[in-house]
Amino acid sequence: MARITVEDCLKKVPSRFALVHIAAQRGRQLLKGAPALVKTDNKVVVTALREVASGLVTIADAAAKGHKKSEQNV
């Protein structure tokens, strides 16, 4: 399987800061038991980056989940 690079992910995400945020959030979801959207035997962080690079996880997904979380806390 080919290596995943930051450049591959940046084609789908506008900045490195957004990439870190999205990958960290998705990694936490995977650790909590969320099903992976791509088939891989890699660690959670690499799986999250593969999902971002393939376009399966986007900023809109992260923003929507963030808003739902903040609304529940109110």
LUMZATOR-349140 format. One record per atom (N, C-alpha, C, O): x, y, z; residue number from 1; residue in three letters; chain. Coordinates in steps of 0.05 Angstrom, whole numbers, padded with zeros to 5 digits. Layout:
<nodes>
<X X; Y Y; Z Z; resi NUM; resn Ala; chain A>
...
</nodes>
This chain:
<nodes>
<X 00017; Y -00023; Z 00000; resi 1; resn Met; chain A>
<X 00000; Y 00000; Z 00000; resi 1; resn Met; chain A>
<X 00018; Y 00025; Z 00000; resi 1; resn Met; chain A>
<X 00038; Y 00026; Z 00015; resi 1; resn Met; chain A>
<X 00011; Y 00044; Z -00016; resi 2; resn Ala; chain A>
<X 00027; Y 00068; Z -00018; resi 2; resn Ala; chain A>
<X 00026; Y 00085; Z 00007; resi 2; resn Ala; chain A>
<X 00007; Y 00083; Z 00023; resi 2; resn Ala; chain A>
<X 00047; Y 00100; Z 00012; resi 3; resn Arg; chain A>
<X 00048; Y 00117; Z 00035; resi 3; resn Arg; chain A>
<X 00029; Y 00141; Z 00032; resi 3; resn Arg; chain A>
<X 00024; Y 00151; Z 00009; resi 3; resn Arg; chain A>
<X 00018; Y 00150; Z 00054; resi 4; resn Ile; chain A>
<X 00000; Y 00173; Z 00054; resi 4; resn Ile; chain A>
<X 00018; Y 00198; Z 00060; resi 4; resn Ile; chain A>
<X 00035; Y 00196; Z 00078; resi 4; resn Ile; chain A>
<X 00015; Y 00220; Z 00046; resi 5; resn Thr; chain A>
<X 00031; Y 00243; Z 00051; resi 5; resn Thr; chain A>
<X 00013; Y 00267; Z 00059; resi 5; resn Thr; chain A>
<X -00011; Y 00267; Z 00053; resi 5; resn Thr; chain A>
<X 00025; Y 00287; Z 00071; resi 6; resn Val; chain A>
<X 00010; Y 00311; Z 00078; resi 6; resn Val; chain A>
<X 00000; Y 00325; Z 00052; resi 6; resn Val; chain A>
<X -00021; Y 00336; Z 00052; resi 6; resn Val; chain A>
<X 00017; Y 00323; Z 00032; resi 7; resn Glu; chain A>
<X 00009; Y 00336; Z 00006; resi 7; resn Glu; chain A>
<X -00016; Y 00323; Z -00005; resi 7; resn Glu; chain A>
<X -00033; Y 00337; Z -00017; resi 7; resn Glu; chain A>
<X -00019; Y 00296; Z -00002; resi 8; resn Asp; chain A>
<X -00043; Y 00283; Z -00011; resi 8; resn Asp; chain A>
<X -00068; Y 00294; Z 00004; resi 8; resn Asp; chain A>
<X -00089; Y 00298; Z -00008; resi 8; resn Asp; chain A>
<X -00065; Y 00298; Z 00030; resi 9; resn Cys; chain A>
<X -00087; Y 00308; Z 00046; resi 9; resn Cys; chain A>
<X -00093; Y 00337; Z 00040; resi 9; resn Cys; chain A>
<X -00117; Y 00345; Z 00041; resi 9; resn Cys; chain A>
<X -00073; Y 00353; Z 00035; resi 10; resn Leu; chain A>
<X -00077; Y 00381; Z 00030; resi 10; resn Leu; chain A>
<X -00091; Y 00387; Z 00003; resi 10; resn Leu; chain A>
<X -00100; Y 00409; Z -00001; resi 10; resn Leu; chain A>
<X -00094; Y 00367; Z -00013; resi 11; resn Lys; chain A>
<X -00110; Y 00370; Z -00038; resi 11; resn Lys; chain A>
<X -00140; Y 00371; Z -00031; resi 11; resn Lys; chain A>
<X -00156; Y 00381; Z -00046; resi 11; resn Lys; chain A>
<X -00147; Y 00360; Z -00007; resi 12; resn Lys; chain A>
<X -00175; Y 00359; Z 00002; resi 12; resn Lys; chain A>
<X -00181; Y 00379; Z 00024; resi 12; resn Lys; chain A>
<X -00204; Y 00386; Z 00029; resi 12; resn Lys; chain A>
<X -00160; Y 00389; Z 00038; resi 13; resn Val; chain A>
<X -00163; Y 00407; Z 00061; resi 13; resn Val; chain A>
<X -00147; Y 00432; Z 00056; resi 13; resn Val; chain A>
<X -00125; Y 00430; Z 00046; resi 13; resn Val; chain A>
<X -00158; Y 00456; Z 00063; resi 14; resn Pro; chain A>
<X -00145; Y 00481; Z 00055; resi 14; resn Pro; chain A>
<X -00119; Y 00488; Z 00070; resi 14; resn Pro; chain A>
<X -00103; Y 00503; Z 00060; resi 14; resn Pro; chain A>
<X -00115; Y 00477; Z 00095; resi 15; resn Ser; chain A>
<X -00091; Y 00484; Z 00109; resi 15; resn Ser; chain A>
<X -00082; Y 00461; Z 00127; resi 15; resn Ser; chain A>
<X -00097; Y 00443; Z 00133; resi 15; resn Ser; chain A>
<X -00057; Y 00463; Z 00135; resi 16; resn Arg; chain A>
<X -00045; Y 00442; Z 00153; resi 16; resn Arg; chain A>
<X -00059; Y 00442; Z 00180; resi 16; resn Arg; chain A>
<X -00063; Y 00422; Z 00193; resi 16; resn Arg; chain A>
<X -00067; Y 00466; Z 00189; resi 17; resn Phe; chain A>
<X -00081; Y 00468; Z 00215; resi 17; resn Phe; chain A>
<X -00107; Y 00453; Z 00215; resi 17; resn Phe; chain A>
<X -00114; Y 00439; Z 00233; resi 17; resn Phe; chain A>
<X -00122; Y 00457; Z 00193; resi 18; resn Ala; chain A>
<X -00148; Y 00443; Z 00190; resi 18; resn Ala; chain A>
<X -00143; Y 00413; Z 00188; resi 18; resn Ala; chain A>
<X -00159; Y 00397; Z 00199; resi 18; resn Ala; chain A>
<X -00122; Y 00405; Z 00174; resi 19; resn Leu; chain A>
<X -00116; Y 00377; Z 00171; resi 19; resn Leu; chain A>
<X -00110; Y 00364; Z 00198; resi 19; resn Leu; chain A>
<X -00120; Y 00342; Z 00204; resi 19; resn Leu; chain A>
<X -00095; Y 00378; Z 00215; resi 20; resn Val; chain A>
<X -00089; Y 00367; Z 00242; resi 20; resn Val; chain A>
<X -00114; Y 00364; Z 00258; resi 20; resn Val; chain A>
<X -00118; Y 00344; Z 00271; resi 20; resn Val; chain A>
<X -00131; Y 00384; Z 00257; resi 21; resn His; chain A>
<X -00156; Y 00384; Z 00272; resi 21; resn His; chain A>
<X -00174; Y 00361; Z 00262; resi 21; resn His; chain A>
<X -00185; Y 00346; Z 00279; resi 21; resn His; chain A>
<X -00178; Y 00358; Z 00237; resi 22; resn Ile; chain A>
<X -00195; Y 00337; Z 00226; resi 22; resn Ile; chain A>
<X -00184; Y 00310; Z 00232; resi 22; resn Ile; chain A>
<X -00199; Y 00292; Z 00240; resi 22; resn Ile; chain A>
<X -00158; Y 00306; Z 00227; resi 23; resn Ala; chain A>
<X -00146; Y 00280; Z 00232; resi 23; resn Ala; chain A>
<X -00147; Y 00272; Z 00261; resi 23; resn Ala; chain A>
<X -00152; Y 00248; Z 00268; resi 23; resn Ala; chain A>
<X -00143; Y 00291; Z 00279; resi 24; resn Ala; chain A>
<X -00144; Y 00285; Z 00308; resi 24; resn Ala; chain A>
<X -00172; Y 00278; Z 00316; resi 24; resn Ala; chain A>
<X -00176; Y 00259; Z 00331; resi 24; resn Ala; chain A>
<X -00191; Y 00293; Z 00306; resi 25; resn Gln; chain A>
<X -00219; Y 00287; Z 00313; resi 25; resn Gln; chain A>
<X -00228; Y 00260; Z 00303; resi 25; resn Gln; chain A>
<X -00241; Y 00244; Z 00317; resi 25; resn Gln; chain A>
<X -00221; Y 00254; Z 00278; resi 26; resn Arg; chain A>
<X -00228; Y 00228; Z 00266; resi 26; resn Arg; chain A>
<X -00214; Y 00205; Z 00280; resi 26; resn Arg; chain A>
<X -00225; Y 00184; Z 00284; resi 26; resn Arg; chain A>
<X -00189; Y 00210; Z 00288; resi 27; resn Gly; chain A>
<X -00174; Y 00190; Z 00302; resi 27; resn Gly; chain A>
<X -00187; Y 00183; Z 00329; resi 27; resn Gly; chain A>
<X -00188; Y 00159; Z 00336; resi 27; resn Gly; chain A>
<X -00196; Y 00203; Z 00343; resi 28; resn Arg; chain A>
<X -00211; Y 00198; Z 00368; resi 28; resn Arg; chain A>
<X -00236; Y 00182; Z 00363; resi 28; resn Arg; chain A>
<X -00243; Y 00164; Z 00379; resi 28; resn Arg; chain A>
<X -00250; Y 00188; Z 00342; resi 29; resn Gln; chain A>
<X -00274; Y 00173; Z 00335; resi 29; resn Gln; chain A>
<X -00268; Y 00144; Z 00330; resi 29; resn Gln; chain A>
<X -00282; Y 00126; Z 00339; resi 29; resn Gln; chain A>
<X -00246; Y 00139; Z 00315; resi 30; resn Leu; chain A>
<X -00238; Y 00111; Z 00309; resi 30; resn Leu; chain A>
<X -00230; Y 00097; Z 00335; resi 30; resn Leu; chain A>
<X -00236; Y 00073; Z 00338; resi 30; resn Leu; chain A>
<X -00216; Y 00110; Z 00352; resi 31; resn Leu; chain A>
<X -00208; Y 00098; Z 00378; resi 31; resn Leu; chain A>
<X -00232; Y 00090; Z 00395; resi 31; resn Leu; chain A>
<X -00231; Y 00070; Z 00409; resi 31; resn Leu; chain A>
<X -00253; Y 00106; Z 00392; resi 32; resn Lys; chain A>
<X -00278; Y 00100; Z 00408; resi 32; resn Lys; chain A>
<X -00295; Y 00079; Z 00395; resi 32; resn Lys; chain A>
<X -00316; Y 00071; Z 00406; resi 32; resn Lys; chain A>
<X -00286; Y 00068; Z 00372; resi 33; resn Gly; chain A>
<X -00301; Y 00046; Z 00359; resi 33; resn Gly; chain A>
<X -00316; Y 00052; Z 00334; resi 33; resn Gly; chain A>
<X -00330; Y 00035; Z 00323; resi 33; resn Gly; chain A>
<X -00313; Y 00077; Z 00323; resi 34; resn Ala; chain A>
<X -00326; Y 00083; Z 00298; resi 34; resn Ala; chain A>
<X -00315; Y 00066; Z 00276; resi 34; resn Ala; chain A>
<X -00290; Y 00061; Z 00275; resi 34; resn Ala; chain A>
<X -00331; Y 00057; Z 00257; resi 35; resn Pro; chain A>
<X -00321; Y 00041; Z 00235; resi 35; resn Pro; chain A>
<X -00303; Y 00057; Z 00216; resi 35; resn Pro; chain A>
<X -00310; Y 00080; Z 00210; resi 35; resn Pro; chain A>
<X -00282; Y 00045; Z 00207; resi 36; resn Ala; chain A>
<X -00264; Y 00058; Z 00188; resi 36; resn Ala; chain A>
<X -00278; Y 00060; Z 00161; resi 36; resn Ala; chain A>
<X -00292; Y 00041; Z 00153; resi 36; resn Ala; chain A>
<X -00274; Y 00082; Z 00146; resi 37; resn Leu; chain A>
<X -00287; Y 00086; Z 00120; resi 37; resn Leu; chain A>
<X -00270; Y 00075; Z 00098; resi 37; resn Leu; chain A>
<X -00279; Y 00073; Z 00075; resi 37; resn Leu; chain A>
<X -00245; Y 00069; Z 00104; resi 38; resn Val; chain A>
<X -00227; Y 00056; Z 00084; resi 38; resn Val; chain A>
<X -00216; Y 00031; Z 00096; resi 38; resn Val; chain A>
<X -00212; Y 00029; Z 00121; resi 38; resn Val; chain A>
<X -00211; Y 00011; Z 00080; resi 39; resn Lys; chain A>
<X -00201; Y -00014; Z 00090; resi 39; resn Lys; chain A>
<X -00170; Y -00012; Z 00092; resi 39; resn Lys; chain A>
<X -00157; Y -00007; Z 00072; resi 39; resn Lys; chain A>
<X -00160; Y -00015; Z 00116; resi 40; resn Thr; chain A>
<X -00131; Y -00013; Z 00121; resi 40; resn Thr; chain A>
<X -00124; Y -00027; Z 00147; resi 40; resn Thr; chain A>
<X -00141; Y -00031; Z 00164; resi 40; resn Thr; chain A>
<X -00099; Y -00036; Z 00148; resi 41; resn Asp; chain A>
<X -00089; Y -00048; Z 00173; resi 41; resn Asp; chain A>
<X -00071; Y -00029; Z 00188; resi 41; resn Asp; chain A>
<X -00056; Y -00038; Z 00206; resi 41; resn Asp; chain A>
<X -00072; Y -00004; Z 00182; resi 42; resn Asn; chain A>
<X -00054; Y 00016; Z 00194; resi 42; resn Asn; chain A>
<X -00065; Y 00025; Z 00221; resi 42; resn Asn; chain A>
<X -00087; Y 00017; Z 00230; resi 42; resn Asn; chain A>
<X -00048; Y 00040; Z 00235; resi 43; resn Lys; chain A>
<X -00057; Y 00052; Z 00261; resi 43; resn Lys; chain A>
<X -00078; Y 00073; Z 00256; resi 43; resn Lys; chain A>
<X -00083; Y 00081; Z 00233; resi 43; resn Lys; chain A>
<X -00091; Y 00081; Z 00278; resi 44; resn Val; chain A>
<X -00114; Y 00099; Z 00277; resi 44; resn Val; chain A>
<X -00108; Y 00125; Z 00262; resi 44; resn Val; chain A>
<X -00123; Y 00135; Z 00246; resi 44; resn Val; chain A>
<X -00085; Y 00137; Z 00269; resi 45; resn Val; chain A>
<X -00078; Y 00163; Z 00257; resi 45; resn Val; chain A>
<X -00074; Y 00160; Z 00227; resi 45; resn Val; chain A>
<X -00084; Y 00178; Z 00212; resi 45; resn Val; chain A>
<X -00061; Y 00140; Z 00218; resi 46; resn Val; chain A>
<X -00057; Y 00136; Z 00189; resi 46; resn Val; chain A>
<X -00084; Y 00130; Z 00175; resi 46; resn Val; chain A>
<X -00089; Y 00140; Z 00153; resi 46; resn Val; chain A>
<X -00101; Y 00115; Z 00188; resi 47; resn Thr; chain A>
<X -00128; Y 00110; Z 00177; resi 47; resn Thr; chain A>
<X -00143; Y 00136; Z 00174; resi 47; resn Thr; chain A>
<X -00156; Y 00140; Z 00153; resi 47; resn Thr; chain A>
<X -00142; Y 00153; Z 00194; resi 48; resn Ala; chain A>
<X -00156; Y 00179; Z 00192; resi 48; resn Ala; chain A>
<X -00145; Y 00196; Z 00169; resi 48; resn Ala; chain A>
<X -00160; Y 00208; Z 00155; resi 48; resn Ala; chain A>
<X -00118; Y 00196; Z 00166; resi 49; resn Leu; chain A>
<X -00106; Y 00211; Z 00144; resi 49; resn Leu; chain A>
<X -00114; Y 00199; Z 00117; resi 49; resn Leu; chain A>
<X -00118; Y 00214; Z 00098; resi 49; resn Leu; chain A>
<X -00115; Y 00173; Z 00115; resi 50; resn Arg; chain A>
<X -00124; Y 00160; Z 00090; resi 50; resn Arg; chain A>
<X -00153; Y 00168; Z 00083; resi 50; resn Arg; chain A>
<X -00159; Y 00173; Z 00060; resi 50; resn Arg; chain A>
<X -00170; Y 00170; Z 00104; resi 51; resn Glu; chain A>
<X -00197; Y 00178; Z 00099; resi 51; resn Glu; chain A>
<X -00199; Y 00207; Z 00089; resi 51; resn Glu; chain A>
<X -00215; Y 00213; Z 00072; resi 51; resn Glu; chain A>
<X -00182; Y 00224; Z 00101; resi 52; resn Val; chain A>
<X -00182; Y 00252; Z 00092; resi 52; resn Val; chain A>
<X -00172; Y 00254; Z 00063; resi 52; resn Val; chain A>
<X -00184; Y 00268; Z 00047; resi 52; resn Val; chain A>
<X -00150; Y 00240; Z 00057; resi 53; resn Ala; chain A>
<X -00139; Y 00241; Z 00030; resi 53; resn Ala; chain A>
<X -00158; Y 00230; Z 00009; resi 53; resn Ala; chain A>
<X -00157; Y 00239; Z -00014; resi 53; resn Ala; chain A>
<X -00174; Y 00211; Z 00017; resi 54; resn Ser; chain A>
<X -00193; Y 00200; Z -00003; resi 54; resn Ser; chain A>
<X -00219; Y 00216; Z -00005; resi 54; resn Ser; chain A>
<X -00236; Y 00211; Z -00022; resi 54; resn Ser; chain A>
<X -00221; Y 00237; Z 00012; resi 55; resn Gly; chain A>
<X -00244; Y 00255; Z 00010; resi 55; resn Gly; chain A>
<X -00269; Y 00245; Z 00026; resi 55; resn Gly; chain A>
<X -00290; Y 00256; Z 00023; resi 55; resn Gly; chain A>
<X -00265; Y 00224; Z 00042; resi 56; resn Leu; chain A>
<X -00288; Y 00213; Z 00057; resi 56; resn Leu; chain A>
<X -00293; Y 00228; Z 00083; resi 56; resn Leu; chain A>
<X -00315; Y 00227; Z 00093; resi 56; resn Leu; chain A>
<X -00274; Y 00243; Z 00093; resi 57; resn Val; chain A>
<X -00277; Y 00260; Z 00117; resi 57; resn Val; chain A>
<X -00270; Y 00288; Z 00109; resi 57; resn Val; chain A>
<X -00248; Y 00293; Z 00098; resi 57; resn Val; chain A>
<X -00288; Y 00307; Z 00114; resi 58; resn Thr; chain A>
<X -00284; Y 00335; Z 00105; resi 58; resn Thr; chain A>
<X -00287; Y 00354; Z 00128; resi 58; resn Thr; chain A>
<X -00294; Y 00346; Z 00151; resi 58; resn Thr; chain A>
<X -00281; Y 00379; Z 00123; resi 59; resn Ile; chain A>
<X -00284; Y 00400; Z 00143; resi 59; resn Ile; chain A>
<X -00313; Y 00403; Z 00151; resi 59; resn Ile; chain A>
<X -00320; Y 00407; Z 00174; resi 59; resn Ile; chain A>
<X -00331; Y 00400; Z 00131; resi 60; resn Ala; chain A>
<X -00360; Y 00402; Z 00137; resi 60; resn Ala; chain A>
<X -00369; Y 00381; Z 00157; resi 60; resn Ala; chain A>
<X -00385; Y 00386; Z 00174; resi 60; resn Ala; chain A>
<X -00358; Y 00357; Z 00154; resi 61; resn Asp; chain A>
<X -00364; Y 00335; Z 00173; resi 61; resn Asp; chain A>
<X -00355; Y 00342; Z 00201; resi 61; resn Asp; chain A>
<X -00370; Y 00339; Z 00220; resi 61; resn Asp; chain A>
<X -00331; Y 00352; Z 00203; resi 62; resn Ala; chain A>
<X -00320; Y 00359; Z 00229; resi 62; resn Ala; chain A>
<X -00335; Y 00383; Z 00241; resi 62; resn Ala; chain A>
<X -00340; Y 00383; Z 00265; resi 62; resn Ala; chain A>
<X -00342; Y 00402; Z 00225; resi 63; resn Ala; chain A>
<X -00357; Y 00426; Z 00235; resi 63; resn Ala; chain A>
<X -00385; Y 00417; Z 00245; resi 63; resn Ala; chain A>
<X -00394; Y 00427; Z 00265; resi 63; resn Ala; chain A>
<X -00398; Y 00400; Z 00230; resi 64; resn Ala; chain A>
<X -00425; Y 00391; Z 00238; resi 64; resn Ala; chain A>
<X -00424; Y 00376; Z 00264; resi 64; resn Ala; chain A>
<X -00441; Y 00380; Z 00281; resi 64; resn Ala; chain A>
<X -00404; Y 00359; Z 00267; resi 65; resn Lys; chain A>
<X -00402; Y 00344; Z 00292; resi 65; resn Lys; chain A>
<X -00395; Y 00363; Z 00315; resi 65; resn Lys; chain A>
<X -00404; Y 00359; Z 00338; resi 65; resn Lys; chain A>
<X -00378; Y 00383; Z 00310; resi 66; resn Gly; chain A>
<X -00371; Y 00402; Z 00331; resi 66; resn Gly; chain A>
<X -00395; Y 00418; Z 00340; resi 66; resn Gly; chain A>
<X -00398; Y 00423; Z 00364; resi 66; resn Gly; chain A>
<X -00412; Y 00427; Z 00322; resi 67; resn His; chain A>
<X -00436; Y 00442; Z 00329; resi 67; resn His; chain A>
<X -00455; Y 00425; Z 00345; resi 67; resn His; chain A>
<X -00467; Y 00435; Z 00364; resi 67; resn His; chain A>
<X -00459; Y 00401; Z 00338; resi 68; resn Lys; chain A>
<X -00477; Y 00383; Z 00353; resi 68; resn Lys; chain A>
<X -00467; Y 00379; Z 00381; resi 68; resn Lys; chain A>
<X -00483; Y 00379; Z 00400; resi 68; resn Lys; chain A>
<X -00441; Y 00376; Z 00384; resi 69; resn Lys; chain A>
<X -00429; Y 00373; Z 00410; resi 69; resn Lys; chain A>
<X -00433; Y 00397; Z 00428; resi 69; resn Lys; chain A>
<X -00440; Y 00394; Z 00451; resi 69; resn Lys; chain A>
<X -00429; Y 00421; Z 00416; resi 70; resn Ser; chain A>
<X -00431; Y 00445; Z 00432; resi 70; resn Ser; chain A>
<X -00461; Y 00451; Z 00439; resi 70; resn Ser; chain A>
<X -00466; Y 00461; Z 00461; resi 70; resn Ser; chain A>
<X -00479; Y 00443; Z 00421; resi 71; resn Glu; chain A>
<X -00508; Y 00447; Z 00427; resi 71; resn Glu; chain A>
<X -00517; Y 00429; Z 00450; resi 71; resn Glu; chain A>
<X -00534; Y 00436; Z 00466; resi 71; resn Glu; chain A>
<X -00505; Y 00405; Z 00452; resi 72; resn Gln; chain A>
<X -00512; Y 00386; Z 00473; resi 72; resn Gln; chain A>
<X -00502; Y 00396; Z 00500; resi 72; resn Gln; chain A>
<X -00514; Y 00391; Z 00521; resi 72; resn Gln; chain A>
<X -00480; Y 00411; Z 00500; resi 73; resn Asn; chain A>
<X -00468; Y 00421; Z 00525; resi 73; resn Asn; chain A>
<X -00483; Y 00444; Z 00536; resi 73; resn Asn; chain A>
<X -00479; Y 00451; Z 00560; resi 73; resn Asn; chain A>
<X -00499; Y 00458; Z 00520; resi 74; resn Val; chain A>
<X -00513; Y 00482; Z 00529; resi 74; resn Val; chain A>
<X -00536; Y 00476; Z 00547; resi 74; resn Val; chain A>
<X -00550; Y 00494; Z 00556; resi 74; resn Val; chain A>
</nodes>
